[in-house]
């Protein structure tokens, strides 16, 4: 059993195995000894420690993980041994240096603030694509004066691209491996460039050479745009924090709602709570509701979970990610859930693809001059509520078996030239194919009774739960011979309230009256003919008048006057008078 040691490396705390710590300590001491007389020794060592801390941070999955000898060996392999990478002062001379083996590195996208005119975006893109930044600056100029979108794109890149501040970031920006040799070279380049700049300034002062003012322009513009960038970043951070809070609220509330709602539905299905029967009747795939709930939770909840995590990352600095295993696991669950739900949703849609009907037509003993009484009836076992409804319910029959109950029954009256009346019962249903739909329509249970000139129609139909609910309905069409008389009960009102496409000869409001059937119409034999109605409408504003009464219709404004009554239609304006009556059309000009 080994001890663990807590260390602070470049401001980051790590738990490290005692043996691994000893090896790391010897390694760092060896690096320090190799840079005893090097220029910028302290800066080099700080950058090396920062790079080692970064590599350790990439390899641990949580804060409690202990760094072992394996991680230390991996870091040493990447950074290299001190004795293998001794950089002499002459490395900065013009003489060619012997080649050294270096590990491969991938370029990373940063803003190069050292060679920036505005924000360092162009220089950073130049490093990343290994081209001269001048060409990128020319592209920006073309976008600024061309499409006009260049300013927005530049600002977004300025905000989203981090600046290369540390030595490791500057090396990654150039695509160089971040090891001891390159860190030392980069630091010494900095000292060398400072020394060269001082010597160049001194030479220019002695020689009074003021021709090269580009560096001054670059420095001045960089200072201005750095300040502007700081202001933009300040407001951007405020807006980002606000967006982070919104994302957290939306993500958390959605997840809580999903967990409560869907898991409650799943638990209700497992324990067969009342109400789940409706979902079973609609569900044609026979997939348990609790499985659908879990799949829906994953399909909808995982994106909102990442939305919640995004909000946390915006608000909390240095928030660790979930790790590759967790991310890939959640992605796999999300894809499986989405694909499964899409497959079963497609199957559900196909269950309503085709429609079929089964029709039975029977004659009843009603001829011309006979009187037929029509009435809807219910059943105390199911419901006595007599009203048409497009929905359905689940109830039990006399054998305590579950059945589907629906009052989606349509009643249609039509005239016929046949000698006797007839009743046509059309059962309709849907399915994934015609045969399936027709079988389901044939399984609808509906009945009626005719006795002593009275036709009693069931106000409902039944079907077994195994048939599922697939838009089943029943249409009853009564074909009445011309000259016969019909009297329908008031409770049929909602069942024969049809649109014109059904060619129903019976209007609403005629219930309870004796109606004589004629060709595609009825005559009310006991309706009152003394009723008269008066309508008076009088609308006025500052410029016009609209009046409707027993004298007719009058429309009048500043330019025109129109009158319509039983005798004529007349109209006039400033130039013309028009009159239409029994004598024809008369048009006159006021000037003639």
Secondary structure, 3 states (H helix, E strand, C coil): CCCEEEEEECCEEEEEEHHHHHHHHHHHHHHHHHCCCCCCHHHHHHHHHHHHHHHHHHHCCCCCCEECHHHHHHHHHHHCCHHHCCCCHHHHCCCCCCCCCCCCCCCCCCECHHHCCCCCHHHHHHHHHCCCHHHHHHHHHHHHHCCCCHHHHHHHHHHHCCECCCHHHHHHHHCCCCCHHHHHHHHHHHHHHHHHHHHHHHHHHHHCCCCCCHHHHHHHHHHHHHHHHHHHHHHHHHHHHHHHHHHHHHHHHHHHHHHHHHHHHHHHHHCCCCCHHHHHHHCCCCCCHHHHHHHHHHHHHHHHHHHHHHHHHHHCCCCCCCCHHHHHHHHHHHHHHHHHHHHHHHHHHHCCCEEEEEEEEEEECCCCCCEEEEEEECECCCECCCCCCCCCEEEECCCCCEEEEECCEEEEEEEECCCCEEEEEEEEEEECCHHHHHHHHHCCECCEEEECCEEEEECCEEEEHHHCCCCCEEEEEEEEECCCEEEECHHHCCCCCCCHHHCCCCCCCCCCCEEEEECCEEEECCCCCCCCCCCCEEEECCCCEEEEECCEEEEECCCCEEEECCCCEEEECCCEEEEEECCEEEEEECCC
